[in-house]
Amino acid sequence: MMKNWWKFLAVILLTYVTLFSLLTPLVPGGLSVDINEINKGKNTISFTGYNTHFLEGKTDLRGFISIGTQWIEGRILSVTDNAKFQFEVTLPDTLPSTQVAFYAYTPQDGAIYVSSAVGFKDITIDETKKLPAIQTNIEKEEHQPWGFPFQPILFETIRNLMFHVPMWFTMFFLMGISLVASFKVLNGKWEKDIVAVASAKVGLVFCVLGLITGSIWARFTWGTWWTRDPQLNGAMIVFIVYAAYVLLRNSIEDEQKRARLSAVFNIFAFILMILLLMVMPRMVDTSLHPGKSGNPAFSKYDLDSSLRTVFYPAVLGWAMLGYWIYTIQKKFELLKQDKHAQ
């Protein structure tokens, strides 16, 4: 019983990950504003939020517009519901910057914002311009309740981080086991061929799961099931290469020859996987994945404390599940070998 403790831990971790991934709410965030151009004088701004409490916090609700590093507070006109309100700001004919963002604040939500490109009408830009000081410290008001970070484009799909990414990590882990076993095979340890094929087959399963979860994620964030992203295409090539590895083994009868050729193929397959998934996407200008082609990677806000408490257990839990399946597959390969020997 005690030697299987890690299996129980894997089940506990993945149960925890599944529940918290699906049940943890997103923190409040700004969805949109309905203004495309700001002008001198009065500007009415309709602010739409997500998981916000504008109506509940109506008495303390405040609306701001930031111009560069300076602020102008608006006058609340109406509150439609918890997700939408209107405020009015009066702008002078000279502003210090073209960088504009719109903020809303309630004690429950903290300070949330929408960054939007807007045009300027009857307004000149002078970086030396000083706006009237307002009584607020927006940085101190940026506290928010516990929850997963609200990210434009990702929204609720950020939960897939706990599944898609750990599945790829698990694939790398299993293919790494297969790689080490293949080197041992070439060093004369023929029995390690079972380890190589068993871990590669299970790694291939996690490759498929990574492709499926990635395609679903792409559909809801990029608007398509598949796109000409180098990391996506590289992942598909990796799947084809490792599928060819399995097919190669089935086409060779002699055990030692099969083990030797498969080991060489497996080593090159692993190197190709690293090149296609870790190196090439960083060398091109067309990848949509975070951390590639100038796209920001997960920052301290994206992977904040709430995500870490679920993401790290997810990585460990999926890796342990993958290893567990590998041990079962290895036993199955041994049974197949014994049956063939008879």
C-alpha positions in Angstrom: 0.0 0.0 0.0 2.7 2.5 1.0 4.8 2.0 -2.2 1.8 3.3 -4.2 1.5 6.5 -2.2 2.4 8.6 -5.2 -0.6 7.2 -7.1 -3.0 8.3 -4.4 -1.2 11.7 -4.4 -1.7 11.9 -8.2 -5.4 11.3 -7.8 -5.7 13.9 -5.0 -3.7 16.5 -7.0 -5.7 16.1 -10.2 -9.0 16.1 -8.3 -7.9 19.4 -6.6 -6.8 20.8 -9.9 -10.0 20.0 -11.7 -12.2 21.4 -9.0 -10.3 24.6 -8.4 -9.7 25.1 -12.2 -13.4 25.1 -12.9 -14.7 26.7 -9.7 -12.3 29.6 -9.0 -13.9 32.8 -10.3 -12.1 35.4 -12.4 -11.3 38.6 -10.7 -13.2 41.7 -11.9 -12.0 43.2 -15.2 -12.8 45.8 -17.8 -14.3 44.5 -21.0 -14.9 47.6 -23.1 -15.7 51.3 -23.5 -18.0 52.7 -26.2 -15.9 55.7 -27.2 -13.7 55.9 -30.2 -12.8 59.6 -30.1 -12.3 62.0 -27.3 -12.7 65.8 -27.7 -12.4 69.0 -25.9 -15.2 69.5 -23.4 -17.6 66.9 -22.1 -17.2 63.2 -23.1 -19.6 60.5 -22.1 -18.1 57.1 -21.6 -20.0 53.8 -21.2 -17.8 51.3 -19.3 -18.6 47.6 -19.3 -17.0 45.3 -16.8 -16.8 41.5 -16.1 -17.6 40.0 -12.7 -17.9 43.6 -11.4 -20.2 45.1 -8.8 -21.0 48.6 -10.1 -24.6 48.6 -8.9 -23.9 47.1 -5.5 -21.0 49.6 -5.0 -22.9 52.5 -6.6 -22.3 54.9 -3.7 -18.5 54.4 -3.9 -18.3 54.0 -7.7 -15.7 56.2 -9.4 -14.7 56.6 -13.0 -11.4 57.9 -14.3 -9.6 58.5 -17.5 -5.8 58.3 -17.5 -3.8 60.5 -19.9 -0.2 59.2 -19.8 0.6 59.2 -16.1 -2.0 61.8 -15.1 -5.6 61.4 -14.2 -8.9 63.0 -14.6 -11.9 61.9 -12.6 -15.3 61.8 -14.2 -18.8 62.4 -12.9 -21.0 59.3 -12.6 -24.1 59.7 -14.8 -25.9 56.4 -14.5 -25.4 52.8 -13.4 -27.3 50.2 -15.5 -26.3 47.1 -13.6 -23.3 45.5 -11.9 -21.5 45.3 -15.3 -22.2 48.7 -16.9 -22.2 52.3 -15.9 -21.7 55.7 -17.6 -19.5 58.6 -16.5 -18.7 62.0 -18.0 -15.3 63.6 -18.1 -14.5 67.2 -19.1 -11.2 67.5 -21.0 -9.2 70.6 -21.7 -8.0 71.5 -25.2 -4.4 70.4 -24.4 -3.4 66.9 -23.1 0.0 65.6 -22.0 -0.1 62.3 -23.9 -1.9 60.2 -26.5 -1.9 57.2 -24.2 -5.4 56.8 -22.8 -7.0 54.3 -20.5 -10.3 54.2 -18.7 -10.7 53.1 -15.1 -13.5 52.2 -12.8 -13.2 51.7 -9.0 -15.4 50.2 -6.3 -14.2 48.9 -2.9 -15.3 45.3 -3.9 -13.6 45.3 -7.3 -10.6 47.5 -6.8 -9.4 49.5 -9.7 -10.0 47.9 -13.1 -9.3 49.4 -16.5 -9.8 49.2 -20.3 -7.0 50.3 -22.5 -8.4 51.5 -25.8 -7.1 53.3 -28.9 -9.0 56.5 -29.4 -8.8 59.5 -31.7 -8.5 63.1 -30.7 -10.7 66.0 -31.9 -9.9 69.6 -31.2 -7.2 68.6 -28.8 -3.5 69.3 -29.0 -0.8 67.2 -27.3 1.8 68.9 -25.1 3.9 66.7 -22.9 4.6 69.5 -20.5 0.9 70.0 -19.8 -0.1 69.4 -16.2 -3.6 68.4 -15.5 -5.4 69.4 -12.3 -4.5 67.0 -9.5 -7.2 64.7 -8.2 -7.6 63.1 -4.8 -6.9 59.5 -5.6 -4.0 57.1 -5.6 -5.0 54.6 -8.2 -2.1 52.3 -7.5 -3.1 51.8 -3.9 -6.7 51.2 -5.1 -5.7 48.3 -7.4 -6.5 45.6 -4.8 -8.9 42.9 -6.1 -10.6 39.9 -4.6 -9.1 36.4 -4.9 -9.5 34.7 -8.2 -7.8 33.9 -11.5 -6.5 36.9 -13.4 -8.8 38.6 -15.9 -7.0 38.7 -19.2 -8.4 40.2 -22.4 -8.8 37.6 -25.2 -8.3 34.7 -22.7 -11.1 35.5 -20.3 -12.6 32.2 -18.9 -10.3 30.0 -21.1 -7.4 30.8 -18.8 -8.6 27.7 -17.0 -7.2 25.6 -19.8 -3.7 26.6 -18.6 -4.1 23.8 -15.9 -4.7 21.2 -18.6 -3.0 22.1 -21.9 0.4 23.2 -20.6 0.9 20.4 -18.0 0.0 17.9 -20.7 2.8 19.2 -22.9 5.2 19.1 -19.9 4.2 15.5 -19.3 4.9 14.7 -22.9 8.4 16.1 -22.6 8.9 14.2 -19.3 7.9 10.9 -20.9 9.8 11.5 -24.1 12.8 12.3 -21.9 12.5 8.9 -20.2 12.3 7.3 -23.6 15.4 9.2 -24.8 17.5 8.1 -21.8 16.3 4.5 -22.4 17.3 4.7 -26.0 20.8 5.8 -25.2 21.1 2.8 -22.8 19.8 0.5 -25.6 22.7 1.7 -27.8 25.0 1.0 -24.9 24.0 -2.6 -25.0 21.2 -2.7 -22.5 18.6 -4.3 -24.7 16.0 -4.6 -21.9 15.7 -0.8 -21.8 13.9 -1.0 -25.2 10.7 -1.8 -23.3 11.1 1.4 -21.3 11.8 3.4 -24.5 8.7 2.2 -26.4 6.3 2.3 -23.4 7.2 5.8 -22.4 7.1 7.0 -26.0 3.7 5.6 -26.6 2.3 7.2 -23.5 4.0 10.4 -24.4 2.3 10.3 -27.8 -1.0 10.1 -26.0 -0.2 13.3 -24.1 0.9 14.8 -27.4 -2.6 14.1 -28.8 -4.2 15.5 -25.6 -2.1 18.6 -26.0 -3.1 19.1 -29.6 -6.8 18.7 -28.7 -6.8 21.1 -25.7 -4.7 23.5 -27.7 -7.1 23.4 -30.7 -10.1 24.1 -28.4 -8.2 27.0 -26.7 -7.4 28.4 -30.2 -11.0 28.2 -31.2 -12.1 30.4 -28.3 -9.2 32.9 -28.2 -8.0 33.1 -31.8 -11.3 32.3 -33.5 -10.2 29.2 -35.3 -9.5 25.5 -34.5 -6.2 25.7 -36.3 -3.9 28.4 -37.6 -0.6 28.6 -39.3 1.2 29.0 -36.0 4.7 27.5 -36.0 4.3 25.9 -32.6 1.0 24.3 -33.6 2.5 23.0 -36.9 5.6 21.9 -35.0 3.5 19.9 -32.6 1.7 18.2 -35.4 5.0 17.2 -37.0 6.2 15.9 -33.6 3.0 13.7 -33.4 3.7 12.4 -37.0 7.4 11.6 -36.2 6.6 9.7 -33.0 3.7 7.9 -34.7 6.3 6.9 -37.4 8.5 5.6 -34.5 5.8 3.3 -33.4 5.1 2.1 -36.9 8.8 1.5 -37.5 9.0 -0.8 -34.6 6.0 -2.8 -35.9 7.8 -3.3 -39.2 10.9 -5.0 -37.9 10.9 -8.6 -36.6 14.4 -9.0 -35.3 14.4 -7.8 -31.7 17.9 -6.4 -31.4 17.8 -4.8 -34.9 14.4 -3.2 -34.0 15.7 -2.0 -30.6 18.8 -0.5 -32.2 17.1 1.2 -35.1 14.3 2.5 -32.9 16.8 3.9 -30.4 18.5 5.9 -33.2 15.2 7.1 -34.6 14.0 8.0 -31.1 17.0 10.2 -30.3 16.6 12.2 -33.5 12.9 12.5 -32.8 13.6 14.0 -29.4 16.1 16.5 -30.9 13.5 17.4 -33.6 10.8 17.9 -30.9 13.1 20.4 -29.0 13.9 22.3 -32.2 10.2 22.4 -33.4 8.6 23.3 -30.1 11.3 25.2 -28.1 13.6 26.8 -30.6 11.9 27.5 -34.0 8.8 29.4 -32.6 11.2 31.9 -31.0 13.0 32.5 -34.2 10.0 33.5 -36.4 7.6 36.5 -36.3 4.3 34.8 -36.7 3.7 32.8 -33.5 0.7 33.7 -31.4 1.8 31.7 -28.4 2.8 33.7 -25.3 6.5 34.3 -25.1 7.0 33.9 -28.8 7.4 36.5 -31.6 7.4 39.4 -29.2 4.2 38.3 -27.5 4.4 38.7 -23.7 4.9 35.5 -21.7 3.1 34.8 -18.5 4.0 37.7 -16.2 3.8 38.0 -12.5 0.2 39.1 -13.0 -0.8 36.4 -15.5 0.7 33.6 -13.3 -0.2 35.2 -10.0 -0.5 33.5 -6.6 -4.0 32.2 -7.4 -2.9 30.5 -10.6 0.3 29.2 -9.0 -1.7 27.4 -6.3 -3.4 25.4 -9.1 -0.9 25.4 -11.9 2.1 23.9 -10.0 0.0 21.0 -8.6 -1.4 20.5 -12.1 2.1 20.1 -13.5 3.0 17.6 -10.8 -0.3 15.7 -10.9 -0.3 15.3 -14.7 3.3 14.2 -14.7 2.6 11.6 -12.0 -0.5 10.4 -14.0 1.6 10.1 -17.1 4.2 8.1 -15.3 1.5 5.9 -13.8 0.1 5.1 -17.2 3.7 4.5 -18.4 4.2 1.8 -15.8 1.1 0.1 -16.9 2.1 0.3 -20.5 5.5 -1.1 -19.7 3.9 -4.2 -18.1 1.8 -4.6 -21.2 4.8 -4.4 -23.4 6.5 -7.1 -21.3 3.5 -9.3 -21.6 3.5 -8.9 -25.4 7.2 -9.7 -25.5 6.7 -12.9 -23.4 3.8 -14.0 -25.6 5.8 -13.4 -28.8 8.8 -15.4 -27.3 6.5 -18.4 -26.6 
